[in-house]
Amino acid sequence: MSEVSEESPQITYEKWYPDVPPVMDSQELADLLSASDQVIRTWAREGVIPSHRAPGARKFKFLRHEIFEWLVENRYDPQDDNQTST
């Protein structure tokens, strides 16, 4: 019998998400998220979404594993709408 690890299991992105490249530009990410390229670039500049840019470069790059982690951490929970503030 194998032991159950308390850490999250390693996700094999190539297996589960073969159509999503490991490194994306803003247009590829916009297509993935059904958003506009301008919104993605604004989020990147404001630090809303994880992104990378080489020194002196103009274009942002986005790493698939960071984007998926960000999506999970920021997913919508309808239960939050039902809670009342006191």
Long-range contacts (C-beta under 8 A, 24 or more apart in sequence): 11-65, 11-68, 13-64, 13-65, 13-68, 17-64, 17-68, 20-64, 21-64, 22-63, 22-64, 22-65, 23-61, 23-62, 23-63, 23-64, 24-61, 24-62, 24-63, 24-64, 24-67, 25-59, 25-60, 25-61, 25-62, 26-59, 26-60, 26-62, 28-62, 29-62, 29-67, 32-67
